Amino acid sequence: MTTPLDAASLVVELLSWIGLGLGIPLLVAGYVRRLAFSGWTETMAVIVARHPIPDAPGDDVDEPHVFRWLGDDGHLYELPADTEETAHLVEGDDVTVFVNPRRPEQARTDPAHREGHLLRLLGYIFAGVGVVSVVLSIVIAVIE
């Protein structure tokens, strides 16, 4: 005869498999992604007015401002100031950018160490549910 404790045991075991089965890979993926972006260096950039080149191929006239920074190699780089962090800035304002040291033309305005944050958060939630479910399944086994 099936008791409510048997049904609870089945549900808890299913939650433990799902929680640990999804949580651990999500945690690993989140930390690997964070590690991949951990070497980006912080530097300062300046918002400047964009001066489009007439009839240049791929010239985007919709972006009125760009931010420019000086790379470690001595070259000047620029990207469109179309991010959330640069939307309210005007010409002459400084902005903190994070630059890829291997490819100095790649930059971002949000901190690179936050990369993979959602994966880690979901991983902790799923792994937490899995661990609690394992503990509950042990308690249910002792009670039976």
Secondary structure as the mmCIF struct_conf table of DSSP 4:
data_model
#
loop_
_struct_conf.conf_type_id
_struct_conf.id
_struct_conf.beg_label_comp_id
_struct_conf.beg_label_asym_id
_struct_conf.beg_label_seq_id
_struct_conf.end_label_comp_id
_struct_conf.end_label_asym_id
_struct_conf.end_label_seq_id
HELX_RH_AL_P HELX_RH_AL_P1 PRO A 4 ALA A 36
TURN_TY1_P TURN_TY1_P1 PHE A 37 GLY A 39
HELX_LH_PP_P HELX_LH_PP_P1 TRP A 40 TRP A 40
STRN STRN1 THR A 41 ALA A 49
HELX_LH_PP_P HELX_LH_PP_P2 PRO A 52 ILE A 53
TURN_TY1_P TURN_TY1_P2 PRO A 54 ASP A 55
TURN_TY1_P TURN_TY1_P3 PRO A 57 GLY A 58
TURN_TY1_P TURN_TY1_P4 VAL A 61 ASP A 62
STRN STRN2 HIS A 65 LEU A 70
TURN_TY1_P TURN_TY1_P5 ASP A 72 ASP A 73
BEND BEND1 GLY A 74 GLY A 74
STRN STRN3 LEU A 76 PRO A 80
BEND BEND2 THR A 83 THR A 83
TURN_TY1_P TURN_TY1_P6 GLU A 84 HIS A 88
TURN_TY1_P TURN_TY1_P7 GLU A 91 GLY A 92
STRN STRN4 ASP A 94 VAL A 99
BEND BEND3 PRO A 101 ARG A 103
TURN_TY1_P TURN_TY1_P8 PRO A 104 GLU A 105
STRN STRN5 ALA A 107 ARG A 108
BEND BEND4 THR A 109 ASP A 110
HELX_RH_3T_P HELX_RH_3T_P1 ALA A 112 ARG A 114
TURN_TY1_P TURN_TY1_P9 GLU A 115 GLY A 116
HELX_RH_AL_P HELX_RH_AL_P2 HIS A 117 ILE A 143
#
